[in-house]
Amino acid sequence: MRTANVNGRLMLVFDDGAVDVEKASDGLFPSDPQAVFDRWPEFRTWATSATAASHERVPFVRRDLGAPVPRPRQVFAVALNYSDHVEESAFDTPAQPSVFTKYPTSLAGPHDTIELPSALVDWEVELVAVIGARAHRVPSADAWQYVAGLTVGQDLSERRIQLEGPAPQFALGKSFPGFSPTGPVLVTPDEFADPDDLALGCALDGETMQESRTSRMIFPVSEQIAWISGICPLLPGDLIFTGTPAGVGGARDPRRFLAPGEELRSWIEGIGELRNPLIAGSTHPDRPHGHH
């Protein structure tokens, strides 16, 4: 099953078009793409029924697509989760998932234009897992049962804010507006031959920057869910950005960052791609003068 946010409305996506969920369900489910996650098991049952599949298909264009999960309550992300990225970042391999947060105001759609607040914005293509049921202290063996679906994400990072000490500020450096584009659709795990082994990558103006497979994660999706849910409950509609492979700009020699006028394309096998144009934004203000 594939769902999408089309002009702010929840749609089921088929090869020949989309079905408007609110209309096809006679109002049983609302049009709000976020609301469905609180009733995900019930929605899945309805969506896979003949009733849903038999409804009229409506065409849509890629420009109409928004973030499949537009207003998550919590957005988690895992750093240093591919060995080659750990190596290029000159860190030690973590003994458990290294988790930070991204703020929901950073969410963007698969074709949204992204403003660059500085000349130090980096790319990080990631598989994003969407939670479909409240998960607290979930063992890794059961974790996939709590996943509503998978989508493509970019964990954009302003490296100065992120890494300027004395302590790094991952959450702020990765949460400027537009720094979490996701999409183009949400795909349920059963659609994949192996949801733990998907090709992913990204390109800048046609030049491939990252290319890997999710099977190379140090901590797979199930272990990430077990670790995070062992500390705080995961809620329906929450997002987990599951880590990025090698190839980020800040680790290159010479370093390379995103520039206005470029297009960042990010893809994952079986899900689709993001195409985000980049423009110059207002620069971040100078650091405040305060007491430390």
C-alpha positions as CSV (number, residue, x, y, z in Angstrom):
1,M,0.0,0.0,0.0
2,R,1.2,3.5,-0.9
3,T,-0.2,6.7,0.5
4,A,0.5,10.3,-0.3
5,N,-0.3,13.8,0.7
6,V,-1.8,15.5,-2.4
7,N,-2.5,19.1,-1.9
8,G,-3.1,18.5,1.8
9,R,-5.4,15.5,1.3
10,L,-4.7,11.9,2.1
11,M,-4.7,9.7,-1.0
12,L,-4.1,6.0,-1.8
13,V,-1.7,5.8,-4.7
14,F,-2.0,3.2,-7.5
15,D,-0.2,2.9,-10.8
16,D,-3.1,4.5,-12.6
17,G,-3.8,7.4,-10.2
18,A,-4.9,8.2,-6.7
19,V,-8.0,7.6,-4.6
20,D,-9.2,10.3,-2.2
21,V,-9.5,8.6,1.1
22,E,-12.2,10.8,2.7
23,K,-14.4,10.6,-0.3
24,A,-13.9,6.9,-0.9
25,S,-14.5,6.0,2.7
26,D,-17.6,8.3,2.9
27,G,-16.0,10.3,5.7
28,L,-14.9,7.3,7.8
29,F,-11.4,8.6,7.5
30,P,-10.7,12.4,7.4
31,S,-8.7,14.1,4.6
32,D,-5.9,15.1,7.0
33,P,-2.8,13.0,6.1
34,Q,-1.6,13.2,9.7
35,A,-4.8,12.0,11.4
36,V,-4.7,8.6,9.8
37,F,-1.8,7.3,11.9
38,D,-3.8,7.3,15.1
39,R,-6.1,4.7,13.4
40,W,-3.5,3.0,11.2
41,P,-4.5,-0.7,11.8
42,E,-8.2,0.2,11.0
43,F,-7.1,2.3,8.0
44,R,-4.9,-0.5,6.6
45,T,-7.8,-3.0,6.8
46,W,-10.1,-0.6,4.9
47,A,-7.5,0.5,2.4
48,T,-6.7,-3.0,1.3
49,S,-10.4,-3.9,0.8
50,A,-12.1,-4.1,-2.6
51,T,-14.1,-1.0,-1.7
52,A,-11.0,1.2,-1.6
53,A,-9.4,-0.2,-4.7
54,S,-12.6,0.1,-6.8
55,H,-13.0,3.8,-6.4
56,E,-12.4,6.3,-9.1
57,R,-8.7,7.2,-9.7
58,V,-7.8,10.8,-10.0
59,P,-4.6,12.1,-11.6
60,F,-2.1,14.2,-9.8
61,V,1.2,15.8,-10.6
62,R,4.4,15.5,-8.6
63,R,4.2,19.2,-7.7
64,D,1.0,18.5,-5.8
65,L,2.8,16.2,-3.3
66,G,3.5,17.3,0.2
67,A,5.3,15.6,3.1
68,P,3.5,12.2,3.6
69,V,3.6,12.9,7.4
70,P,3.1,16.6,7.7
71,R,2.9,17.2,11.4
72,P,4.7,14.4,13.4
73,R,4.8,14.9,17.2
74,Q,8.3,13.6,17.4
75,V,11.1,13.4,14.9
76,F,14.1,11.3,15.8
77,A,17.3,10.8,13.8
78,V,20.2,8.4,14.2
79,A,23.8,9.6,13.6
80,L,26.8,7.5,12.5
81,N,24.8,4.5,11.4
82,Y,26.8,3.4,8.4
83,S,30.4,2.3,8.9
84,D,31.7,4.2,5.9
85,H,30.1,7.4,7.2
86,V,31.6,6.8,10.6
87,E,35.0,6.4,9.0
88,E,34.7,9.6,6.9
89,S,33.5,11.5,9.9
90,A,36.5,10.3,12.0
91,F,34.4,9.0,14.8
92,D,34.5,5.7,16.7
93,T,31.7,3.2,15.9
94,P,28.9,3.8,18.5
95,A,28.0,0.9,20.8
96,Q,24.3,1.9,20.6
97,P,22.3,4.1,18.3
98,S,23.4,7.7,18.6
99,V,20.1,9.6,18.6
100,F,19.3,13.3,18.1
101,T,16.1,15.1,17.3
102,K,14.9,17.3,14.4
103,Y,12.1,19.7,15.0
104,P,8.8,19.2,13.1
105,T,8.9,22.8,11.7
106,S,11.8,21.6,9.5
107,L,9.5,19.3,7.5
108,A,9.1,19.9,3.8
109,G,7.7,18.1,0.8
110,P,9.4,16.1,-1.9
111,H,9.5,19.0,-4.4
112,D,9.6,22.0,-2.1
113,T,12.2,24.7,-2.7
114,I,14.7,24.9,0.2
115,E,16.3,28.1,1.4
116,L,20.0,27.8,2.3
117,P,20.8,29.9,5.4
118,S,24.5,29.8,4.8
119,A,27.2,28.4,2.5
120,L,27.8,25.4,4.9
121,V,24.6,23.3,4.3
122,D,25.3,19.6,3.8
123,W,23.2,16.7,2.4
124,E,22.4,13.4,4.0
125,V,20.0,11.0,2.2
126,E,18.2,8.7,4.7
127,L,15.5,6.1,4.9
128,V,12.7,7.4,7.1
129,A,10.6,5.0,9.2
130,V,7.1,6.1,10.1
131,I,5.5,4.7,13.3
132,G,2.0,3.3,13.1
133,A,1.2,2.4,16.7
134,R,2.4,3.6,20.1
135,A,5.6,1.8,20.8
136,H,7.1,1.6,24.3
137,R,9.8,-0.8,25.3
138,V,9.4,-2.8,22.1
139,P,11.8,-5.7,21.6
140,S,13.7,-5.5,18.2
141,A,12.1,-8.8,17.1
142,D,8.7,-7.2,17.2
143,A,9.7,-3.7,16.0
144,W,8.6,-3.9,12.3
145,Q,5.0,-4.5,13.5
146,Y,5.0,-0.9,14.7
147,V,6.1,0.6,11.4
148,A,3.4,2.1,9.3
149,G,5.6,2.6,6.3
150,L,8.9,3.9,4.8
151,T,9.6,7.1,2.9
152,V,12.6,9.0,1.6
153,G,14.2,11.8,3.6
154,Q,17.0,14.3,3.6
155,D,18.6,15.3,6.9
156,L,20.0,18.6,5.8
157,S,22.6,20.1,8.1
158,E,24.1,23.5,8.7
159,R,27.5,22.4,9.8
160,R,28.6,25.5,11.7
161,I,25.6,25.6,14.0
162,Q,25.6,21.8,14.3
163,L,29.3,21.4,15.3
164,E,30.3,24.7,16.9
165,G,31.2,23.9,20.5
166,P,31.7,23.5,23.4
167,A,28.9,21.0,22.8
168,P,27.5,20.2,19.4
169,Q,23.9,21.4,18.6
170,F,22.7,18.7,16.3
171,A,19.0,19.5,16.8
172,L,19.3,23.2,15.9
173,G,21.8,22.7,13.1
174,K,19.5,20.3,11.4
175,S,16.2,22.1,11.9
176,F,16.1,25.2,9.8
177,P,12.9,25.5,7.7
178,G,13.0,22.9,4.9
179,F,15.8,20.9,6.4
180,S,13.7,17.7,6.5
181,P,12.1,17.1,3.1
182,T,10.3,13.8,2.9
183,G,8.3,11.8,0.4
184,P,7.2,11.4,-2.3
185,V,4.9,8.7,-0.8
186,L,4.7,6.4,2.2
187,V,5.1,2.7,1.4
188,T,4.1,-0.1,3.8
189,P,6.8,-2.6,4.6
190,D,5.0,-5.5,3.0
191,E,5.6,-3.9,-0.4
192,F,9.3,-4.7,-0.3
193,A,11.0,-8.1,-0.8
194,D,13.2,-7.1,2.1
195,P,12.6,-3.7,3.8
196,D,16.0,-4.0,5.5
197,D,17.9,-3.9,2.1
198,L,17.0,-1.0,-0.1
199,A,19.3,1.0,-2.5
200,L,19.5,4.7,-1.6
201,G,21.4,7.7,-2.9
202,C,21.4,11.3,-3.8
203,A,22.8,13.5,-6.5
204,L,23.5,17.2,-6.9
205,D,22.7,18.6,-10.3
206,G,23.0,15.1,-11.7
207,E,26.3,14.2,-10.0
208,T,25.9,11.3,-7.6
209,M,27.1,12.1,-4.1
210,Q,25.9,9.2,-2.1
211,E,25.0,5.6,-3.1
212,S,24.6,2.7,-0.7
213,R,22.1,0.1,0.6
214,T,20.2,0.2,3.9
215,S,21.4,-3.3,4.7
216,R,24.7,-1.7,5.5
217,M,23.3,0.1,8.6
218,I,25.1,-0.6,11.8
219,F,21.8,-0.6,13.7
220,P,18.9,-1.7,11.5
221,V,15.4,-0.1,11.8
222,S,14.2,-2.7,14.3
223,E,17.1,-2.0,16.7
224,Q,16.6,1.7,16.4
225,I,13.0,1.3,17.4
226,A,13.9,-1.0,20.3
227,W,16.5,1.5,21.6
228,I,14.5,4.7,21.3
229,S,11.2,3.1,22.6
230,G,13.1,1.7,25.5
231,I,13.6,5.3,26.7
232,C,10.6,7.2,25.5
233,P,7.3,6.1,23.8
234,L,7.2,6.4,20.1
235,L,3.8,7.8,19.0
236,P,1.7,7.1,15.8
237,G,3.0,9.3,13.0
238,D,6.5,9.8,14.6
239,L,9.4,9.8,12.2
240,I,12.8,8.2,12.5
241,F,15.5,9.3,10.1
242,T,17.6,6.2,10.2
243,G,21.1,7.5,9.2
244,T,23.1,8.3,6.2
245,P,25.9,6.5,4.3
246,A,29.3,8.0,3.2
247,G,29.5,10.8,0.7
248,V,28.5,13.9,2.6
249,G,30.0,17.2,1.6
250,G,31.7,18.1,4.8
251,A,33.9,15.0,4.6
252,R,35.1,15.6,1.1
253,D,38.5,17.0,0.2
254,P,37.9,19.8,-0.8
255,R,34.7,20.2,1.2
256,R,31.6,20.8,-0.9
257,F,28.3,22.2,0.3
258,L,24.9,23.0,-1.3
259,A,24.7,26.2,-3.4
260,P,21.8,28.3,-4.6
261,G,20.6,27.3,-8.1
262,E,21.4,23.6,-7.6
263,E,18.8,20.8,-7.4
264,L,19.2,18.0,-4.8
265,R,17.7,14.7,-5.9
266,S,17.4,11.9,-3.3
267,W,16.0,8.4,-4.0
268,I,15.3,5.1,-2.4
269,E,14.5,1.9,-4.3
270,G,10.8,1.0,-4.3
271,I,9.7,4.4,-2.8
272,G,10.7,7.1,-5.2
273,E,12.6,10.4,-5.2
274,L,12.8,13.9,-3.8
275,R,13.7,16.8,-6.1
276,N,14.4,19.9,-4.1
277,P,15.6,23.1,-5.8
278,L,17.9,25.2,-3.6
279,I,17.8,29.0,-3.3
280,A,19.7,31.5,-1.2
281,G,17.9,32.4,2.1
282,S,18.5,35.0,4.7
283,T,21.7,34.3,6.6
284,H,21.7,33.2,10.2
285,P,22.2,36.1,12.6
286,D,25.5,36.5,14.4
287,R,25.8,34.7,17.7
288,P,24.2,36.6,20.6
289,H,26.4,38.2,23.2
290,G,25.4,36.7,26.5
291,H,26.7,35.1,29.7
292,H,28.1,31.6,29.4
